[in-house]
Amino acid sequence: MTQTDDSRFRLDGKTALVFGGRGTLGRAFCETLARAGARVRAADIAPLPEPFAGGEISHAVVDVRKEASVATVMREAVYNGRLDVMVYAVTTKPDDFYAPFEECSLEGWQTIMRAELDGMFLACREAGRAMSGGGGSIVLLSSIYGIVGNDQRIYEGANLAAVYGKATRGARQIYSHAGYAAAKGGVVSMTRFLAAYWGHAGIRVNCISPGGLEHPGENAEFVRRYSERVPMGRKARPQEIADAVRFLASDAASYVTGHNLVVQGHRGAHGSRAAADCGGHALVAGIRRNHHRNRSRRIPAARSGSHQPFFRRADWRCACEWHGHG
Ligand SMILES: NC(=O)c1ccc[n+]([C@@H]2O[C@H](COP(=O)([O-])OP(=O)(O)OC[C@H]3O[C@@H](n4cnc5c(N)ncnc54)[C@H](O)[C@@H]3O)[C@@H](O)[C@H]2O)c1
């Protein structure tokens, strides 16, 4: 390996395609990848409201629900026979997104699944074809709600239904459709499946689970309730997620695949059984150790000083039950 440390984080000479490239995060991803040296194509169903800032970024229209559309945009993104990076950051909200679960329509559920999972399937399949022979990096977007349950109490007094446009039918300040959580869990599973499937081909597949982002317009009550549950005391910023994408896209992550990179200020601190599902990285190990310490304090007979028991499933389940997340 002859690259210097810094150059392994650079993306010079690489070609990247970002689905959802005009969204809040997609735009930050495009601009960050371009600043790192990549030639970027931003694909989205929406028109481009304002030009991208700097770098080499072109844009294309795509509807990820349509096979031909995804295939076309993929074909056009390949440059000199190569696609090195594909990021999938598409999401959508049906108009009953904020309705209580018992009132959600099948149509709304399917709207989410088509954008999140059908589109992701098509984008991954086409990216795999484009990357075959040369390898590459695929980065998918899950969410905090792909790994922990959605504590409805944080939405009391929130104005989210008003902030996020048309998604107001049945709104009772209950946020985040069950379909969103189900789809985001699917993203994590798909990541593992494809990482294993394409390991031999040099195609790395990872996902990122961001915590809630700072959004202009969200009221102080919601931001306060949310932030109180985050040990870091605040919501995420788009650049913080984009930096994670850049890392996973780069050669600095050359041995990272099948991973769910959780970027949420450790919001899982009180819901860590599900967080422990996210793939065994350092954050998860830390959570398990904390469980161990807490349990050891209250149950004198419990072993302390060794973290080994937490790699045995029975002990792990026991610790989670202690915290009420069993
Ligand atoms: N914003 C957050 O707080 C947050 C938190 C956790 C996870 N995420 C995830 O990050 C990703 C990006 O989120 P975001 O906040 O940028 O969302 P966003 O709504 O700002 O952007 C999503 C983009 O997807 C595009 N899109 C929707 N349907 C499409 C279709 N059929 N074909 C092509 N493009 C389509 C939209 O036009 C939009 O530009 C999503 O997967 C989201 O679930 C976001």
The ligand as a MOL file (V3000), in Angstrom:
LIG
                    3D

  0  0  0     0  0            999 V3000
M  V30 BEGIN CTAB
M  V30 COUNTS 44 48 0 0 0
M  V30 BEGIN ATOM
M  V30 1 N -33.1590 14.2260 7.7200 0
M  V30 2 C -33.0420 13.4670 8.8000 0
M  V30 3 O -33.2120 13.9210 9.9460 0
M  V30 4 C -32.6560 12.0200 8.6260 0
M  V30 5 C -32.4050 11.2590 9.7650 0
M  V30 6 C -32.0870 9.9140 9.6250 0
M  V30 7 C -32.0370 9.3560 8.3610 0
M  V30 8 N -32.2900 10.1080 7.2670 0 CHG=1
M  V30 9 C -32.2290 9.4550 5.9560 0
M  V30 10 O -31.3010 10.1030 5.1210 0
M  V30 11 C -31.7250 10.0180 3.7630 0
M  V30 12 C -31.8390 11.4140 3.1820 0
M  V30 13 O -32.7570 12.1580 3.9790 0
M  V30 14 P -33.0420 13.6920 3.7180 0
M  V30 15 O -33.3360 14.3240 5.0150 0
M  V30 16 O -31.9980 14.2740 2.8450 0 CHG=-1
M  V30 17 O -34.4160 13.5860 2.9100 0
M  V30 18 P -34.9990 14.6200 1.8590 0
M  V30 19 O -36.4780 14.4230 1.8680 0
M  V30 20 O -34.4880 15.9930 2.0970 0
M  V30 21 O -34.3980 14.1050 0.4830 0
M  V30 22 C -34.8690 12.9430 -0.1400 0
M  V30 23 C -34.7350 13.1280 -1.6270 0
M  V30 24 O -35.2860 11.9550 -2.2700 0
M  V30 25 C -35.8920 12.4270 -3.4710 0
M  V30 26 N -36.8690 11.4540 -3.9570 0
M  V30 27 C -38.0620 11.1350 -3.3860 0
M  V30 28 N -38.6950 10.2370 -4.1560 0
M  V30 29 C -37.8960 9.9880 -5.2250 0
M  V30 30 C -38.0140 9.1570 -6.3600 0
M  V30 31 N -39.1010 8.4010 -6.5770 0
M  V30 32 N -36.9990 9.1260 -7.2460 0
M  V30 33 C -35.8860 9.8980 -7.0560 0
M  V30 34 N -35.7280 10.7170 -5.9990 0
M  V30 35 C -36.7290 10.7640 -5.0950 0
M  V30 36 C -36.5420 13.7430 -3.0760 0
M  V30 37 O -36.8300 14.5370 -4.2180 0
M  V30 38 C -35.5090 14.3470 -2.1610 0
M  V30 39 O -34.6230 15.2290 -2.8400 0
M  V30 40 C -33.0510 9.2640 3.7970 0
M  V30 41 O -32.8300 7.9030 3.5840 0
M  V30 42 C -33.5400 9.5100 5.2020 0
M  V30 43 O -34.4470 8.5280 5.6330 0
M  V30 44 C -32.6090 11.4360 7.3710 0
M  V30 END ATOM
M  V30 BEGIN BOND
M  V30 1 1 1 2
M  V30 2 2 2 3
M  V30 3 1 2 4
M  V30 4 1 4 5
M  V30 5 2 4 44
M  V30 6 2 5 6
M  V30 7 1 6 7
M  V30 8 2 7 8
M  V30 9 1 8 9
M  V30 10 1 8 44
M  V30 11 1 9 10
M  V30 12 1 9 42
M  V30 13 1 10 11
M  V30 14 1 11 12
M  V30 15 1 11 40
M  V30 16 1 12 13
M  V30 17 1 13 14
M  V30 18 2 14 15
M  V30 19 1 14 16
M  V30 20 1 14 17
M  V30 21 1 17 18
M  V30 22 2 18 19
M  V30 23 1 18 20
M  V30 24 1 18 21
M  V30 25 1 21 22
M  V30 26 1 22 23
M  V30 27 1 23 24
M  V30 28 1 23 38
M  V30 29 1 24 25
M  V30 30 1 25 26
M  V30 31 1 25 36
M  V30 32 1 26 27
M  V30 33 1 26 35
M  V30 34 2 27 28
M  V30 35 1 28 29
M  V30 36 1 29 30
M  V30 37 2 29 35
M  V30 38 1 30 31
M  V30 39 2 30 32
M  V30 40 1 32 33
M  V30 41 2 33 34
M  V30 42 1 34 35
M  V30 43 1 36 37
M  V30 44 1 36 38
M  V30 45 1 38 39
M  V30 46 1 40 41
M  V30 47 1 40 42
M  V30 48 1 42 43
M  V30 END BOND
M  V30 END CTAB
M  END
